[in-house]
């Protein structure tokens, strides 16, 4: 169902829009967590470590495709907010072409250099073979990952955040059964986990295609919609590439952290993997709120409703802070119990190593939540430079902290790398957001005075040439 986010109570719209996104994100994490739990409990700690050691490469694929397709869909949402149906359809075709090229390039690069990448990440020889088999299988299915992100992005761009959720719930449950079938029943080992994920993702893609073709007349593509316009493509890439680079920078930071972690041995890799999975699950509400703001701000920016964006951001920021405090307390007091879920037999060393990380990272959840709020809002308005700068700051701080602190403090130093990076990135996007809004307020006031001058018969020629209307001064 199409949803117009430019009318109605802002925070009510954002929360209602974010709830399906939250549930969808939780089930998306269920993909990863169920894989890890099944691998760890059936195949043991070494298999868990193999999946964890190569996981940042998979996350890199996810983040790059998510950032790229998300950037493309920003233009789709803006065209929808501007009531431009032809522009919406042409945005869809241009996005599909750009995504296909991205899939080909990434898949080719990873297939050629995967062994070298794993060696550079310090993956122990004892788990190297399993790590390679796991990640190369997922790499060959990248087109499915990109396809789902793009199709669900189209649906959300038109204000429907519920439907992708239903498909995701079904495929997530299917993923669990497939993993059990491939690993436990058929004895396929760690490859079975990757295959289960890809088959389930295929179901999601098929469901999205069928739904779009039947329920979204506005997305019924015509022959002329496929005619490429390089200026229009550039408009998409101007948003998609910086967003993709932002997530690439984040992914590189995770790769560096994992590389340092891999040097501490299999138990530390297993513990760190388990702790990160629980953290990713716990912080999904803050991420969902940010994703909702991306679509909300894109539609309202397209409609010229800047004041509505400000109201939505301010209230969402408060909600994110409160939730960050709550979930931090839960993770600090019950983290050990959560980590134990991943192990086939109780391992006190693994549990303690994982809990040490959670005790440190939870103190910074508030800053992580603000990154989601301000970064997604800026991206929704097409302002991608500030989030990119924030990601670069995050990469530099995370990399320095991971290498320097780990050298002097050991594993505990590594645990501080991401939290410190969150603080730095949050500071950049917050300053960037408020500076952007201040500039928009000045421009809006400038346009208002021009319009008033035009109505009073002053500066007639200049005002007319700029088409000043009340719509320009909202």
Secondary structure, DSSP 8 states (H G I E B T S, - for coil): ----TTSS-HHHHHHHHHHHHHHHHHHHHHHHHHHHHHIIIII-HHHHHHHHHHHHHHHHHHHHHHHHHHHHHHHHHHHHHTT-HHHHHHHHHHHHHHHHHHHHHHHHHHHHHHHHHHHHTT--HHHHHHHHHHHHHHHHTHHHHHHHHHHHHHHHHTT--SHHHHHHHHHHHHHHHHHIIIIIIS--THHHHHHHHHHHHHHHHHHHHHHHHHH-GGG---GGGGS--HHHHHHHHHHHHHHHHHHHHHHHHHHHHHHHHHTT-HHHHHHHHHHHHHHHHHTHHHHHHHHHHHHHHHHHHHTT-HHHHHHHHHHHHHHHHHHHHHHHHHHHHHHHHHHHTT-SS--HHHHHHHHHHHHHHGGGHHHHHHHHHHHHHHHHTT-HHHHHHHHHHHHHHHHHHHHHHHHHHTHHHHHHHHHHHHHHHHHHHHHHHHHHHHHHHHHHHHHHHHHHHHHTTSSHHHHHHTT--GGGG-
